[in-house]
């Protein structure tokens, strides 16, 4: 049969009164927690191809990736969510560009005739 005993505290810990809390370091609470997402998680958030994301990163239109390890590339989740929100706001305000549709009359195969009849 095992008897449980109250853990014995070292003498240095016994001298601290229980009602006195430990000092709070200001730099610990000021630091933001960065949540990183990998490529597969990014694809669930942003439905763009890897090439499109890479090209947008190069133009400065998408949050930059960074390496956690030599083989692990991640994005800052807060930056990605802020980017999505900015795109949503621009779309709601009508400030986002919409690409023109293709000119179907200039196709080489199965061109669309401009005049019906």
Residue pairs with C-beta under 8 A, 6 or more apart in sequence:
32 78
34 76
34 77
34 78
35 76
35 77
35 78
36 68
36 74
36 75
36 76
36 77
37 45
37 74
37 75
37 77
37 80
38 72
38 73
38 74
39 50
39 73
42 53
42 75
42 80
45 80
45 81
45 84
46 53
46 80
46 84
48 56
53 62
56 62
57 63
57 64
57 65
62 83
63 75
63 76
63 79
63 80
63 82
63 83
64 75
65 73
65 74
65 75
66 73
66 74
66 75
66 76
67 73
67 74
68 74
87 96
90 96
104 111
104 112
105 111
105 112
105 113
105 114
